Amino acid sequence: MKKSIYIVILLSLMTKLGVAQADKHNSLFFGNALMTNPAAAGMTNGDARFFMSYRNQWASVSTTPYKTMSFAADVKTFDKKIKDGFIGMGMTFYNSQAGEGKFTRSNFNFDLSYAMEVQKDLHLSFGASGGFGQYKINYDNFNWGVQWVGDGYDNTKFNQEPFYDDIKTVFDLAAGVYLQGRLSPNVDLHGGIAINNIIKPEVTFINADDKLYRHVSLSFHPEIRLPNTKLGLVPGVFVFKQGPNQELNIGTEVKYFLQESSHYTGYYEEKSVSIGSFFRTGDAFLVTAGFNYSGITAGLGYDLNISSLKVATNGMGGFEFFLRYRIGFSYGYGRR
């Protein structure tokens, strides 16, 4: 009985937060910074890259678990014409579906950035993005109290609820700063600060004032290669604050180089495997695994729930997968 109560509370919170304050969320934040920071457009050790990810969570407490898919592509342009700099362009698509009402959020954004070289092989970029989002919900899947008649349920009975919109379309803006490149022969830097939902779009389906909070995030994930070994450490931290909500992810991956990339000739590209763990404070413990083969990178992650919701979830959280492909090769050991 106690577990059933937790499940009801959990699903109620999912529905409320999904309608009012749903926003992007991925545990493998280091997979592609472009999904949260437009300044990361073009910040790659190549000419272009493509990214996709899939996430499935809360399958242990719902017959309609949360499903999230992301796609992104970006290119580095004008690097031959701009002295000590380049222009980055990108686009991202994000789609999530949750709950009995199949609450769906879709976002499509264009990203533009300008990067300047602050020291050899180290770039600082400034970027912005704009795009459209659509929120959709299916009220036909909901059960209403007045539709329970006697010992049965009649979904044809008028639910006596007021009319609600089932689709909401919004426009939004984002901006950020991003740093990427080689700090020293054994250290690469990747990280930045971004603000999303700058204009705080209205997301409610009813006649009320309910705007999406601004989303401020910071990510930092350097790569540190241990001298005279085939090992590297890739620590990471991701922090965001959105209205009253905040989150901290911190942890590290350990990388083993099957083949290191050649910094000077650019002839050899990196081949490596990695394993790691991250902690999302008050929520989950994440285990990760990754594989990199000459510009093709795959990553896996699984959340083990440790919050009070573990009574309902049995500790199960979410499975996540990403695949990234890079065209061209510029320099160094950089894994992005």
PyMOL commands that set and color helices and strands:
alter all, ss='L'
color gray80, all
select helices_A, chain A and resi 2-21+33-35+38-40+139-141+145-147+310-313
alter helices_A, ss='H'
color red, helices_A
select strands_A, chain A and resi 48-57+66-77+85-98+103-119+122-136+148-149+152-153+167-184+187-196+215-220+223-225+231-242+245-259+271-280+284-293+296-305+316-327
alter strands_A, ss='S'
color yellow, strands_A
deselect
rebuild
show_as cartoon
